[in-house]
C-alpha cells in the first residue's frame, strides 16, 4: 500500500479523499440502466448511445436520473430490493 503525504491510499486514487469508493463505482457500472425504457436505444456512449444515467441516493434508495437523446425521454429509475403488487379483481 502506498500513501501520499496526506495519508491517502494511492491504490484507490486521489478520489478516495473526496468520498468516492471503488465499490460504489462497481455497483454503478453493474446497475445503471443501459437502455432507454421508452425506445430501447442504448444510453451509454460506450454502447453507442447518446444518453445519460446519473445516480444519486435518497436514504437507502438508489435513483438513476436518465435522459435518452434518441427519443428525448427523461425520468428517474429507482432500484428496489423487493416489489409487492396486487392483482386486479376480475
ChimeraX attribute file (.defattr): number of C-alpha atoms within 10 A of each C-alpha:
attribute: neighborCount
match mode: 1-to-1
recipient: residues
	/A:1	6
	/A:2	10
	/A:3	11
	/A:4	10
	/A:5	7
	/A:6	7
	/A:7	9
	/A:8	15
	/A:9	16
	/A:10	13
	/A:11	10
	/A:12	14
	/A:13	14
	/A:14	13
	/A:15	13
	/A:16	14
	/A:17	13
	/A:18	7
	/A:19	8
	/A:20	13
	/A:21	13
	/A:22	12
	/A:23	9
	/A:24	11
	/A:25	11
	/A:26	10
	/A:27	10
	/A:28	16
	/A:29	11
	/A:30	10
	/A:31	13
	/A:32	21
	/A:33	19
	/A:34	21
	/A:35	19
	/A:36	25
	/A:37	16
	/A:38	12
	/A:39	12
	/A:40	12
	/A:41	19
	/A:42	21
	/A:43	24
	/A:44	18
	/A:45	11
	/A:46	9
	/A:47	11
	/A:48	10
	/A:49	17
	/A:50	15
	/A:51	22
	/A:52	21
	/A:53	22
	/A:54	13
	/A:55	15
	/A:56	11
	/A:57	10
	/A:58	8
	/A:59	6
	/A:60	8
	/A:61	12
	/A:62	16
	/A:63	18
	/A:64	21
	/A:65	16
	/A:66	22
	/A:67	19
	/A:68	24
	/A:69	15
	/A:70	16
	/A:71	13
	/A:72	11
	/A:73	14
	/A:74	17
	/A:75	13
	/A:76	13
	/A:77	16
	/A:78	14
	/A:79	14
	/A:80	10
	/A:81	5
	/A:82	6
	/A:83	6
	/A:84	4
	/A:85	6
	/A:86	5
	/A:87	5
	/A:88	5
	/A:89	4
	/A:90	3
